[in-house]
């Protein structure tokens, strides 16, 4: 519970038109410690977030998604401590873990989250250029962000208001202003996985759509040259890879080279395993899920980059 977290704090909870008002499900003894901002109808995560920001009274704001479980009573205190260490740190991301269960689709997500957070974002965060302080748990300098509220609320993409991928949008704001985006190595929280492949792929499509959009914005607006290059390669390489893969696969099918198809898939899985070596070293218990994840990544995730490129005008969350 947030009230048990150490440190001086103001707890604001956004209720985006839930069928059962949040105030009705919170233990009454905690109500004196929190303030609930409720919209009678769903207005979207970004709009409810802005209502909360306008109520915030401290210099550092922490955003926590409703399905997140914190690890210790010191998590929020540890998260905000980074701002005292370096005044150029603008946004800090906690590590995100999956509340892992036994289904294959849930184990794949556990592997994917570890890849993204403990390898990818954590590595880039060491240089202050973590490209996405994930919305599940992030802390940021409120005074800097408030200078960009109009941009955040009204920016359009292909003529439509941006209404998801807000975490990458926020991260880009701080990177554009020259602030560091890092990962807190001593803070980890847990979130619930998607339980079916269908809902997982809907989530991943939304992330890829905003990933393309924000990668382009990052390349255009952020000054760091390494981050500019990474932003373009981040979505262009998977697309080029997929096109090459389809070309070779069709060639093998047309010429009945079924042995070649076997070699193609085997080579791709081997390449994926090579890329996952850091995980084998840091988290050897995940090795058993490396091949299922590699197949999932090749068959489902890589093609989603093509889909996301064609769906840049889509604004539906898809998983709600």
N, C-alpha and C positions, 0 to 999 in steps of 0.2 A: 504494500500500500504506500502511496506517495507520502502520506502523513508521517510515516516512520523514517523517511530519508533524513539524514543528518544535514545541518546547515540552515541558515535563514532562507526562507522561501515564501513564495506566493503561489498557491495552487489554483489554476484556472482550468476548468473542464468544459470542452465544447460539446454540446448535444445537437447534432445536425438532424433534427426532426425525427428522432428515433420513435418507433411505435410505442415503446414503454419508456417514458422519460427517465433519464439517468438518476434524477433526484429520488425516484421511487425505489431504486435498487441499491442505493448506497446506504450503509449503516448510519443511522441518524447521529450517532456519537461523533462521526467524522465531519458532519455538515458545517460545523462551526469553523473548520480549518480550510474549507474550500469555497470557491465561488463557481457556480455553474452558469454558463451562457448558453441558452437554448434558443434554437430557431424552431418554430412550430411546423415548418416544412423543410425538406432537404434543400440546402442551398449550395452544397458541395464543400469539400474539404478546405479548399483555398479560402472561400468566403468566411467560413466559421473560424478559420485560423486568423484571419485579419481582425475579426471581432475580438478574439482573445489578445492579440498583439496590442490593440488599442487600450486594453485594460491593464496590461503589464506595467509594473512600476520599477523594476530593477534593470540594471544595465545589461545583464546576460539573461537571455531567454532559452529555455529548454523545451523542445518539442518531443512528445512521446505519443506514439500511436496507441489506440485503445486496446489492441491485442498484444501489447508488449508486457513482459514480466521482467522486472529488474532483478539482478543477481544478489546484491548486498545493500545494506543501509547506507553505504558510502558512495554509491554509484554517481548520484547527481553532484555530490561534493567533489568527487574526483574528476568528473567531466568538466566542471567549471574551473578547476584549479589550473588548467592549461592556459587560461587567459591571463593569469597573474605571472606566468613564467615568461611570456613573450607577447608584447603588445601588438605584434603584427599577425598574431593568430586571430582569424576572424570567425571561423566556424570549425566545430569539433564533432566528430562522428564517433559514437560508441560502436563496438563490434556487435554484429547481429548474429545470433545463433538460432537454429531451429529446435523447437521442442520436438525432438525426433521420436517417431513411432516406428512401426514395423513394416508399413507398406513400402513397396519399391519406389513409388512416386515420392514418398516422404524422405526416403534415404537419399534419393537423387537430389532433392532440394537441400538436404544437409550438406552434401558434397558441394553443391553449387554455391551455397552461402559461404562455406569455408574458402572456396576459391576466390570469390568476389571480395570478401571482407579481410580475411587474414593474410591473403597473398596479394591480390591486386590493389585494393584501396589502401591497405596498410603500407604496402611498399611505396606507392606514390605519395602517401601522406608523410612519409619520412622526409620527402623533399618539399612538403608544404603544398602539393598540387593534387591532393585527392579530388578527383573530378565529380564525386557524388557523395555528399554527406547525407546518408540515407535518412528518410523521413521517420523511420521507426524510432530512432533516438539520436537527436542532434542538439547541440548548444551553439548559440551564435550571439554576436554583439548586436544588441537591439538598436542602438543609436545609428549604426551604419546601415542596417537593414531598413530602418524607418525612412532613410533618405531616398529609398528606392520603392516605396510602397505603391506609387502611381504606376511605375514601370511593371511591378510585380502583378498588380491588379488588372492592368489594361493592355498588356502586350498581346498582340495577336500573331497567329501563324497561319498562313494561307487563308487569311480573312476571318479566322475563328479565334475566340479567346482561348488561351492556354488554361486547361482545367485539370491536367494531371502532369506528373513529372515535375511537381513543384520543388522537390528536394534538389534536383539537378539545376533547376532555374535559380534557386536561392544560392547554391554553391557557386554558380557562375557569377552572380552579383559580387560576391566577396573576392573571387579570383580576379575579376575585372578591375576591382578597386585596389588590387595589389596585396590583399591579405592572404594569409596562409590557410589552407584547408587541410586538416590533419585527422588522424584516427587516434583515439585514446586507447592505448595498449592495455590499460588496466581496468577498462570498463566494458562489460559484455552484458547484453540483455537477450531475452528469448522471445521468439514469436512463433505463432502456430503455422504449420505448413498447409498448403493446399492438399486436399485429400484425393483428388482425381486428376488425371492427366488433362482433361478438358479445362478445368478451372485454372490449372497451372499454366497452360498454354495461353489462356486469355490474359492472365496476369503478365506473362512474358511478352506477349504482343504489345500490351500497353507500355511496358518498360522499353521495348525496342523502338516504338514510335517516338516516345519522348527522348530516347537515347540519340536517335538520328537528329531530331530537332535541336537538342541542346549541344550536341557535338558540333553542329554547324555554327551555332551561336558562340560557342567557346572558341572555335577557330577564327571567327571574325572579330571577337571583342576582347579576348584575353591576350595579354602581351607576352606571356611566357612562350618562347618559341617551341620548347619541347612539348608543351601541352597543346599547342596548335597542331603540331604534326600528329601527336597521339590522337587527337579528336577526330581528325580525318581518317586515319588508319583504323580507328576503333570500329567504324561501321563499313568502310569501303573494302577492307580486306576480307571480311566474311562474305560480302556480296560477290567479290571477284572469285573467292574460293568456291562458292556454291556454283557459280556459272561454269567454272572449270570442271568441277565435279560432275555436273549434269552433262557437259560436253563429252567427257571421257566415258561416262556411263552409257549414254546413247550410242556412242561409237561401238562400245563392246556389245551392246544389245543388237545393233544392226548387223554386225559381223559375227554374231553368235559366239562371241569370245567370253563364255561364261567363267572360264578360269580367270580371265582378266578382271571380271567383276569381283570375284573373291579376293584377288590381289588388291584391288582398289580399296575395298572396305577394310581389309586387314591392314593396309598401309596407313589409312586414316586413323584407325584405332590405335596403331602403334605410335603415330605422331602425337595423338592426344595424350597417350600415356607418358611420353617423353615430356610434354608440357606440364604434366601433373607431378613431376618428380619432387618439387618443393613440398607438396602435400604429403607425399610418402614419408618425407623426412620429419616434418613437423607433426603430422597426425596419422601415424601408420595404421591405426584402426579403421581408417576410411578406405584403405587399399581395396578391400573387397568390392567397393561400389564404383571403382574407377572405370571399369569396362562398361557397365550399364550407363554411367554418366557420359562416357565418350560416345556411345551409340545414340543416346538422347540428344547430345549436343550436335552430332552430325545430321541426324534424321529430322529433328524438330527445330532446334534453336537457330542453326545457320540459315535455313530457308525463311525463318521469321524476319530476318533482316531485309529480304526482298519484299515480303509482305508489308513490313513497316514503312519501307520507302514508298510503296504505292498507297499507303493509308495515312499519309501525313495530314489529311483533313479530318481524320476521325477524332471525335471528342468524347465518345462513350467510354466509361470506365471498364465495362465489360464483365467485371467480376462482382458487381453489386446487384 
